[in-house]
Amino acid sequence: MNRPGHVLSARGVTFAYQPTRPVLNGVDLSGRAGQLVCLLGPNGSGKTTLLRCLLGQLKPDSGQIEIDGRPLASYRPRRRAHMLAYVPQFPTAAFAFTVREIVLTGRLSHIGLLGLTSRTDLAVAREAMKMTRTGDFERRTLNELSGGEAQCVMIARAIAQQPSLLLLDEPTSHLDVANQLMIYRMMRRLAHDWDMAVVCVSHDVNLAARFADRLVLMRQGRIVAAGTVGEVVQREILCDAYGVDFDLIEAPGQPVPIVRAK
C-alpha cells in the first residue's frame, strides 16, 4: 500500500446531541498508515462519539473529516466500506452465521453485482482467519465462542475488508489478560506489517502505552494531550485528565512506566 501522509485527518470537529451541551468541541485527530493510535480518557469524554463521527454514523456540527485526502461525506457507502472497517466493543451477529460466513461478509463491498465470492475473496478471508487464529473454528457460530474468540472473528471480518483505516471501540474491555495482549499485538501488527492506520478507543492506559505509536488523551470533549507515549504518559497530564492521583512506576526492562492510580 505505502500510502504517504495521513489516511485520517479530522479538523475542528464539533458535535452535540443537545444544542447547549456539546460532546465534541474542536477536536483534531490524525492517523497515518503504519501507525496505531489509541484514544484515552475518562467516561463521557467523547471518545465513542468521535469514533461514530469518523465512521459517518454521526454528522459533525462543524469541522472536516477526510479519509485519504477526500471528505468522508463524499464517499458513497460501497467505497466507504473499502476505506473504513469497524470493530465494535461487543461482537454480535444477527443470524446464526458460521465464522467463515461472518468473515466473508467483510468482502461484500468487493463482491460484484451477482453476489458471487471469487477466489480472491476466499483467499483474503482465509488469510484474515489465519492471522486472527480463527480458522480452527470456522464452522462454528459466534454464540459458540468465547469472548476473545468472538472478538477475533470481528477483527478478521474487518481485515477481510482490506481497509485503509481500522477503527476499534474498546476491543478488550471484557477480555482476560491473555486475550487483551493478543488483541493489542494484533492491532500493532496490522498497523506495522499491513500498513493500516489503526485507531483504537481504550480505557487501559498501560496497554495503550505499551503498544501504541501515538496516544490521544481526551477530557470533556477536547483533546488535552496528544503525541508519543513519553509526551502523554506524564503524571500531571494524567491526573488532570482523569481527576485522580497517579504513580508512574519504572519497571525493569520496560520502555514505559507502569501507571497506577492511588
C-alpha positions as CSV (number, residue, x, y, z in Angstrom):
1,M,0.0,0.0,0.0
2,N,2.6,2.5,1.2
3,R,0.2,5.5,1.4
4,P,2.1,8.7,2.2
5,G,0.7,11.3,4.6
6,H,-2.4,11.0,6.7
7,V,-5.0,8.3,6.0
8,L,-7.3,10.0,8.6
9,S,-7.5,13.8,9.1
10,A,-10.1,15.3,11.4
11,R,-10.0,19.0,12.0
12,G,-12.1,21.2,14.3
13,V,-14.8,18.5,14.8
14,T,-17.7,19.6,17.0
15,F,-20.8,17.6,17.8
16,A,-23.7,17.9,20.2
17,Y,-26.7,15.6,20.9
18,Q,-28.4,18.6,22.5
19,P,-27.6,22.2,21.2
20,T,-26.5,23.5,24.6
21,R,-24.4,20.5,25.6
22,P,-21.5,19.9,23.1
23,V,-19.9,16.4,23.3
24,L,-17.1,17.2,21.0
25,N,-15.5,20.7,20.9
26,G,-13.0,21.4,18.2
27,V,-11.3,18.0,18.0
28,D,-8.3,17.5,15.7
29,L,-7.1,13.9,15.1
30,S,-4.9,12.3,12.5
31,G,-3.8,8.8,11.7
32,R,-1.1,7.6,9.3
33,A,-0.7,4.3,7.6
34,G,1.6,2.1,9.7
35,Q,0.6,3.7,12.9
36,L,-1.5,2.6,15.9
37,V,-3.2,5.5,17.7
38,C,-5.0,4.9,21.0
39,L,-7.7,7.3,22.2
40,L,-7.8,7.5,26.0
41,G,-9.8,9.5,28.5
42,P,-12.4,9.1,31.3
43,N,-16.0,8.0,30.7
44,G,-18.0,10.8,29.0
45,S,-15.0,12.4,27.4
46,G,-16.4,11.9,23.9
47,K,-14.2,9.0,22.6
48,T,-17.0,6.8,21.3
49,T,-18.9,9.8,19.8
50,L,-15.7,10.8,18.0
51,L,-15.4,7.3,16.6
52,R,-19.0,7.4,15.4
53,C,-18.3,10.7,13.6
54,L,-15.2,9.1,12.0
55,L,-17.4,6.2,10.8
56,G,-20.0,8.6,9.3
57,Q,-22.7,7.4,11.7
58,L,-23.0,10.9,13.2
59,K,-22.6,14.1,11.2
60,P,-20.4,16.7,12.9
61,D,-22.0,20.1,13.5
62,S,-18.8,21.7,12.2
63,G,-15.3,20.7,11.2
64,Q,-14.0,18.4,8.5
65,I,-13.2,14.7,8.4
66,E,-11.1,13.4,5.5
67,I,-10.0,9.8,4.5
68,D,-7.1,9.5,2.1
69,G,-7.4,13.2,1.4
70,R,-11.1,13.2,0.5
71,P,-14.0,14.4,2.7
72,L,-15.7,11.4,4.4
73,A,-19.1,12.7,3.3
74,S,-18.1,12.5,-0.4
75,Y,-17.7,8.7,-0.3
76,R,-20.6,6.5,-1.4
77,P,-21.4,3.7,1.0
78,R,-19.7,1.0,-1.1
79,R,-16.5,3.0,-1.4
80,R,-16.6,4.0,2.2
81,A,-16.7,0.2,3.1
82,H,-13.5,-0.1,1.1
83,M,-11.8,2.6,3.1
84,L,-13.2,2.0,6.6
85,A,-13.6,-1.0,8.8
86,Y,-15.0,-1.1,12.3
87,V,-14.8,-3.5,15.3
88,P,-17.4,-2.8,17.9
89,Q,-17.0,-3.3,21.7
90,F,-19.4,-6.2,21.9
91,P,-19.3,-8.7,19.0
92,T,-22.8,-9.7,17.8
93,A,-24.3,-11.5,14.8
94,A,-27.9,-11.0,13.8
95,F,-28.2,-14.6,12.5
96,A,-26.5,-17.9,13.2
97,F,-23.8,-17.4,10.6
98,T,-20.6,-19.5,10.8
99,V,-17.3,-17.8,11.5
100,R,-16.4,-18.3,7.8
101,E,-19.6,-16.7,6.7
102,I,-19.1,-13.7,9.1
103,V,-15.6,-13.1,7.8
104,L,-16.7,-13.3,4.2
105,T,-19.2,-10.5,4.9
106,G,-16.2,-8.3,5.1
107,R,-15.8,-8.8,1.4
108,L,-19.3,-7.5,0.5
109,S,-18.0,-4.2,-0.8
110,H,-15.6,-6.1,-3.1
111,I,-18.1,-8.6,-4.5
112,G,-19.8,-7.9,-7.9
113,L,-23.4,-7.4,-8.6
114,L,-24.1,-11.1,-8.9
115,G,-23.1,-11.5,-5.2
116,L,-20.7,-14.4,-6.0
117,T,-17.5,-14.8,-4.0
118,S,-14.3,-15.1,-6.0
119,R,-11.2,-17.0,-5.4
120,T,-9.6,-13.7,-4.3
121,D,-12.4,-13.2,-1.8
122,L,-11.9,-16.7,-0.3
123,A,-8.2,-16.3,-0.2
124,V,-8.4,-12.9,1.6
125,A,-10.9,-14.4,4.1
126,R,-8.6,-17.4,4.7
127,E,-5.6,-15.1,5.3
128,A,-7.7,-13.0,7.7
129,M,-8.7,-16.1,9.7
130,K,-5.1,-17.3,9.7
131,M,-3.8,-14.1,11.1
132,T,-6.5,-14.0,13.8
133,R,-6.3,-17.7,14.5
134,T,-10.0,-18.2,13.9
135,G,-9.7,-20.8,11.1
136,D,-9.8,-23.7,13.5
137,F,-13.4,-23.0,14.4
138,E,-14.6,-21.5,11.1
139,R,-17.7,-23.8,11.0
140,R,-18.9,-22.7,14.5
141,T,-21.3,-19.9,15.1
142,L,-20.5,-16.8,17.1
143,N,-22.5,-17.8,20.2
144,E,-20.5,-21.0,20.4
145,L,-17.3,-19.0,21.0
146,S,-15.6,-17.3,24.0
147,G,-15.5,-13.5,24.2
148,G,-11.9,-13.4,23.0
149,E,-12.6,-15.8,20.1
150,A,-15.6,-13.8,19.0
151,Q,-13.7,-10.5,19.1
152,C,-11.0,-12.1,16.9
153,V,-13.7,-13.0,14.4
154,M,-14.9,-9.4,14.3
155,I,-11.3,-8.3,13.6
156,A,-10.9,-11.0,10.9
157,R,-14.0,-9.6,9.2
158,A,-12.6,-6.1,9.4
159,I,-9.2,-7.3,8.0
160,A,-11.1,-9.0,5.1
161,Q,-12.4,-5.6,4.0
162,Q,-8.8,-4.6,3.3
163,P,-9.4,-1.1,4.6
164,S,-7.1,1.9,4.7
165,L,-8.4,2.8,8.2
166,L,-9.4,0.4,11.0
167,L,-11.4,1.7,14.0
168,L,-11.9,-0.2,17.2
169,D,-14.1,0.7,20.1
170,E,-12.7,-0.8,23.4
171,P,-12.0,-4.2,21.8
172,T,-10.6,-5.7,25.0
173,S,-12.9,-4.3,27.6
174,H,-14.4,-7.7,28.6
175,L,-11.5,-10.0,27.9
176,D,-9.0,-11.7,30.1
177,V,-5.3,-10.7,30.2
178,A,-4.1,-13.2,27.6
179,N,-6.7,-12.1,25.1
180,Q,-6.1,-8.4,25.8
181,L,-2.4,-8.9,25.0
182,M,-3.3,-10.9,21.8
183,I,-5.6,-8.2,20.5
184,Y,-3.2,-5.4,21.2
185,R,-0.4,-7.3,19.5
186,M,-2.7,-7.9,16.5
187,M,-3.6,-4.2,16.2
188,R,0.1,-3.3,16.2
189,R,0.9,-5.9,13.6
190,L,-2.0,-4.7,11.4
191,A,-0.5,-1.2,11.6
192,H,3.1,-2.0,11.2
193,D,3.0,-5.1,8.9
194,W,-0.2,-4.5,6.9
195,D,0.3,-0.7,6.6
196,M,-3.1,0.2,8.0
197,A,-4.0,3.3,10.0
198,V,-5.4,1.8,13.2
199,V,-7.3,3.9,15.8
200,C,-8.5,2.2,19.0
201,V,-10.6,3.6,21.8
202,S,-9.1,2.3,25.1
203,H,-9.6,2.5,28.8
204,D,-6.4,0.8,29.7
205,V,-3.6,3.3,29.9
206,N,-0.9,0.7,30.5
207,L,-1.8,-1.5,27.5
208,A,-2.2,1.6,25.2
209,A,1.2,3.0,26.3
210,R,2.9,-0.4,25.8
211,F,1.6,-0.9,22.2
212,A,0.6,2.4,20.6
213,D,2.7,4.6,18.4
214,R,0.7,7.7,19.5
215,L,-1.7,8.4,22.3
216,V,-4.5,10.9,22.2
217,L,-6.0,11.9,25.6
218,M,-9.5,13.4,25.8
219,R,-11.4,15.2,28.5
220,Q,-14.8,16.8,28.3
221,G,-14.9,16.7,24.5
222,R,-11.5,18.2,24.0
223,I,-8.1,16.7,23.3
224,V,-5.9,17.7,26.2
225,A,-2.7,15.8,25.2
226,A,-1.5,14.1,22.0
227,G,1.8,12.7,20.9
228,T,4.3,10.0,21.7
229,V,3.8,7.8,24.8
230,G,6.5,9.8,26.6
231,E,4.8,13.0,25.8
232,V,1.4,11.9,27.1
233,V,2.2,9.5,29.9
234,Q,3.1,12.1,32.4
235,R,1.8,12.2,36.0
236,E,0.5,15.8,35.8
237,I,-1.3,15.3,32.5
238,L,-3.0,12.0,33.6
239,C,-4.0,13.4,37.0
240,D,-5.6,16.4,35.4
241,A,-7.5,14.4,32.7
242,Y,-8.8,11.6,35.0
243,G,-9.2,13.7,38.2
244,V,-7.4,11.1,40.3
245,D,-3.8,10.8,41.5
246,F,-1.4,8.5,39.8
247,D,2.0,7.0,40.4
248,L,4.4,6.3,37.5
249,I,6.5,3.3,38.3
250,E,9.6,2.5,36.4
251,A,9.7,-1.3,35.5
252,P,13.0,-3.1,34.7
253,G,13.1,-4.0,31.0
254,Q,10.0,-2.0,30.1
255,P,10.3,1.1,27.8
256,V,7.4,2.9,29.5
257,P,6.5,3.3,33.2
258,I,3.5,1.4,34.8
259,V,0.6,3.8,35.5
260,R,-1.1,3.1,38.9
261,A,-4.0,5.0,40.4
262,K,-3.6,5.9,44.0
